Amino acid sequence: MMFRKPPFKRKEYRWLRSDGTPNFDNRVYSITGDMEIIAKRDVVSVSPTTPVEKALDIMSKHYRSLLVTLGGELKGVVFATTMVNYLGGGDLFGIVANRYNYNIFRALKEEVIENLMVKNPIVAYIDMSIVDVLELMVVNGIGLLPVVHRDGRVFGVVSEHDLVRYLYGIFRIGVRAEEIMSTPIITCSVNDSLWNAMRTMVKYGFRRLPVVDSDGSVVGIVTAMDIVRFFNPSIVYSKLTSSDIREVLQIPVMDVASKRVVAVEPGSDLSVIVKAMIDNDVSSVLVVDSDGKLHGIISERDVLYSLTVKEIK
């Protein structure tokens, strides 16, 4: 199984030539360094037979992905969005409904990661150049890659976040927020249930959704990691009055969303955007004007592409 493709995708085609390859800025080819230098080594891995309950507990400690390994060999990857899918957002929820009759305790304690993980994931090899890895990410629309030795042994992971930090300051400072933001922006209502937000997230393939009130003003943001942290057994079990997962899925999305929103103005420079992400330890910022109107969203992927790839006009 390869990465599940959502029916709606951001306009990533604007970064690709007609032959499907990225239109890299010429200066990208002068970047030195390979994955042995850039990849993170402090990755967390689990075995294929790890219960979902344990995986959620591990992921809630700030890991938006887990490598699934056996004997040091990569078997698959579990993302925060995989968990959102399983817990109510997508087709994997059918396992909870049909196998466990919506019983949250059984669905978390008895189901194992092997049945949820993305198998045969796209990987980066330890000796790959930054350009090669960037091309893998851009062409496949992937934000995180396991890094492995040529013999299949796991070395670490490399993410958009790692590359943005490595490349920041090298290229294209002077770009404005309104030039790189993603639009149209998909939101959820302050009146939506958590379940509805999860379905929207999976349907459109996003890791985050701004939450807006009846006037369209932003009141919060809910991310896949917010949902993973909420479903940490130590938290979600305390919210239940029955074993039916549908009960907890009906809570207001704002019970899970963060009210702290990091925003920039449409005219903000790329350097301001990256600094806001780093200083606030967030992977996206909203683009909001002085009247509070939401114009778009900028993720680390948007920043990475704007730093390294020339848009196809």
C-alpha positions in Angstrom: 0.0 0.0 0.0 1.4 3.4 -0.9 0.3 6.8 0.5 -3.4 7.3 0.4 -4.2 10.1 -2.0 -6.9 12.6 -0.9 -9.5 13.6 -3.5 -8.6 17.2 -3.0 -5.0 18.4 -3.2 -3.3 21.8 -2.9 -2.1 23.3 -6.1 1.3 21.5 -6.0 1.2 21.2 -9.8 2.3 24.9 -9.9 5.7 23.7 -8.8 6.1 21.0 -11.5 7.2 21.1 -15.1 5.1 19.4 -17.8 7.2 16.3 -17.3 6.2 16.1 -13.7 9.6 17.1 -12.3 10.2 20.1 -9.9 11.2 23.4 -11.4 14.1 23.9 -8.9 15.8 27.3 -8.5 19.3 26.9 -10.1 20.9 27.7 -6.7 19.4 24.5 -5.2 21.9 22.4 -7.1 24.8 24.2 -5.2 23.5 23.0 -1.8 25.9 20.6 -0.1 24.9 17.9 2.4 23.2 14.6 2.4 20.7 12.8 4.7 23.4 11.6 7.1 23.9 15.3 8.0 20.3 16.5 8.0 18.1 13.5 9.0 17.0 13.2 12.6 18.4 10.1 14.4 16.2 10.3 17.6 13.2 8.6 15.9 10.7 6.5 17.7 9.8 3.1 16.3 7.3 0.5 17.2 6.8 -3.1 16.2 4.0 -4.3 13.9 2.2 -5.9 16.9 2.1 -2.7 19.0 -1.5 -1.9 20.1 -3.1 1.3 18.9 -3.4 2.4 22.5 0.3 2.3 23.1 1.1 4.0 19.8 -1.3 6.8 20.6 0.4 7.3 24.0 3.8 7.5 22.3 2.7 9.8 19.5 1.0 12.2 21.9 4.4 13.0 23.2 5.0 15.2 20.2 5.7 12.6 17.5 3.6 13.1 14.4 4.8 9.8 12.9 6.1 6.5 14.1 8.3 4.1 12.1 7.2 0.5 12.3 10.2 -1.8 12.3 11.0 -5.4 12.8 14.6 -6.5 13.4 15.8 -3.0 12.4 14.1 -3.2 9.0 11.4 -0.7 8.1 7.9 -2.3 7.6 5.7 0.8 7.5 4.9 4.3 8.9 2.0 5.5 11.0 1.2 9.2 10.8 -1.0 11.4 13.0 -3.4 11.5 10.1 -3.5 7.7 10.0 -4.8 7.8 13.6 -7.4 10.5 12.7 -8.5 8.3 9.8 -8.9 5.2 12.1 -10.6 7.1 15.0 -13.4 8.4 12.9 -12.2 10.5 10.0 -12.0 8.0 7.1 -12.2 4.5 5.7 -10.1 3.0 8.5 -12.9 3.8 10.9 -14.7 0.9 9.3 -12.5 -1.4 11.5 -13.7 0.3 14.6 -17.3 0.0 13.4 -17.4 -3.5 12.0 -14.7 -5.3 14.0 -15.3 -3.7 17.4 -18.9 -2.5 17.1 -17.7 1.1 18.0 -16.2 -0.1 21.3 -13.4 2.4 21.9 -11.7 0.2 24.6 -11.4 -2.8 22.3 -10.5 -0.6 19.3 -7.5 0.8 21.1 -6.4 -2.2 23.1 -6.9 -5.0 20.6 -6.1 -3.5 17.2 -2.4 -3.5 16.2 -0.5 -0.9 14.2 0.3 -3.4 11.4 -3.2 -3.2 10.2 -3.2 0.6 10.0 0.3 1.5 8.9 1.2 2.7 5.5 3.1 -0.2 4.0 5.9 0.1 1.5 6.4 3.8 2.2 8.5 6.0 -0.1 12.0 6.3 1.6 15.1 8.4 1.3 18.5 6.7 1.3 21.2 7.9 3.6 23.5 8.9 0.7 20.9 10.9 -1.2 21.5 14.6 -1.8 19.1 17.3 -0.6 18.0 17.8 -4.2 17.1 14.2 -4.6 15.1 14.3 -1.4 13.4 17.5 -2.3 12.3 16.0 -5.6 10.8 13.0 -3.8 8.9 15.3 -1.5 7.6 17.6 -4.2 6.7 15.0 -6.8 4.9 12.8 -4.2 3.4 15.5 -2.0 5.1 14.0 1.1 6.2 15.9 4.2 8.2 13.2 5.9 10.4 10.4 4.7 12.1 7.5 6.5 15.8 7.5 5.9 17.4 4.1 5.4 20.7 2.5 4.5 20.9 0.8 1.1 20.5 -2.5 2.9 17.2 -1.4 4.4 18.3 -0.7 7.9 16.6 2.4 9.4 18.8 5.5 9.9 16.3 8.2 10.8 13.7 10.5 9.3 13.8 13.8 7.4 10.9 16.1 7.3 9.9 19.4 5.7 10.5 21.0 9.1 14.2 19.8 9.0 14.7 21.0 5.5 13.2 24.4 6.2 15.5 24.9 9.1 18.5 23.8 7.1 17.7 26.0 4.0 16.3 29.0 5.8 18.2 32.2 5.0 19.7 30.7 1.8 17.1 31.6 -0.8 14.3 34.0 -1.8 13.9 36.2 1.2 11.6 39.0 -0.1 8.7 36.8 -0.9 5.4 37.9 0.6 2.9 35.7 2.4 0.1 36.3 -0.2 2.4 34.9 -2.9 2.9 31.5 -1.3 -0.2 30.9 0.8 -2.5 28.1 0.0 -6.0 29.0 -1.1 -8.9 28.3 -1.1 -8.7 27.5 2.6 -10.7 24.7 4.1 -12.2 25.5 7.5 -14.5 24.0 10.0 -17.2 25.9 12.0 -17.0 26.6 15.7 -20.3 24.7 15.9 -18.9 21.5 14.3 -18.3 18.3 16.2 -14.9 16.8 16.5 -16.2 14.0 14.2 -17.1 16.4 11.5 -13.7 18.1 11.7 -11.9 14.8 11.5 -13.9 13.8 8.4 -13.1 17.1 6.8 -9.4 16.7 7.6 -9.2 13.3 6.0 -11.4 14.1 3.0 -9.2 17.0 2.0 -5.9 15.5 3.0 -4.9 18.3 5.5 -3.2 18.0 8.9 -4.8 21.2 10.2 -8.1 23.1 10.0 -8.8 26.7 11.1 -11.9 27.0 13.1 -14.1 30.0 12.3 -17.2 31.6 13.9 -20.4 32.7 12.1 -18.7 35.9 11.0 -15.8 34.0 9.4 -13.3 35.2 12.1 -10.7 32.7 13.2 -11.2 31.4 16.8 -8.9 28.5 16.8 -7.1 25.8 14.8 -7.3 22.0 15.2 -4.5 19.8 14.0 -4.0 16.1 13.6 -1.7 16.1 16.6 -4.3 17.9 18.7 -6.6 14.9 18.0 -3.9 12.4 18.7 -3.2 14.0 22.1 -6.9 14.0 22.9 -7.2 10.3 22.1 -4.3 9.5 24.4 -5.9 6.9 26.6 -5.1 8.8 29.8 -7.3 11.7 28.4 -10.0 10.2 26.3 -11.0 7.5 28.8 -11.7 10.1 31.4 -14.2 11.8 29.0 -16.3 8.7 28.4 -19.6 7.7 30.0 -19.9 4.6 27.8 -17.7 2.4 25.6 -19.2 3.9 22.4 -16.6 6.0 20.6 -19.3 7.9 18.8 -20.1 9.6 22.1 -16.8 11.3 22.4 -16.7 12.1 18.6 -19.7 14.3 19.1 -18.0 16.8 21.4 -17.5 20.3 20.1 -14.3 20.7 18.0 -13.3 23.6 20.2 -12.9 21.2 23.1 -9.9 19.8 21.2 -8.7 22.8 19.1 -6.1 25.2 20.2 -7.3 28.8 20.7 -3.7 30.1 20.2 -3.4 31.0 16.5 -0.2 32.2 15.0 -1.0 34.6 12.1 0.8 36.9 9.7 -0.5 39.6 7.4 -0.7 39.1 3.6 2.3 41.4 3.1 4.6 39.7 5.6 8.0 38.7 4.3 9.0 35.1 4.2 11.7 35.7 6.8 8.9 36.9 9.2 6.8 33.8 8.4 9.7 31.3 9.1 10.6 33.1 12.3 7.0 33.0 13.5 7.0 29.2 12.9 10.3 28.6 14.6 9.6 30.9 17.6 6.1 29.4 18.2 7.1 25.8 17.3 4.2 25.5 14.8 4.1 24.0 11.4 1.8 26.5 9.8 0.6 30.1 10.1 -2.6 31.7 9.0 -2.7 34.7 6.8 -5.1 37.3 8.2 -5.6 40.9 7.4 -6.0 43.8 9.8 -9.7 43.3 9.8 -9.4 39.7 10.9 -10.4 38.3 7.5 -8.8 34.9 6.8 -6.9 34.9 3.4 -5.0 31.7 3.4 -2.7 29.3 5.2 1.0 28.8 4.9 2.5 25.4 5.9 6.1 24.3 6.1 5.6 22.7 2.7 4.6 26.1 1.2 7.7 27.6 2.8 10.0 24.8 1.6 8.7 25.0 -2.0 9.0 28.8 -2.0 12.6 28.6 -0.9 13.7 26.1 -3.5 11.3 25.8 -6.4 10.3 28.3 -9.0 6.5 28.5 -9.6 5.4 27.5 -13.1 3.4 30.5 -14.5 
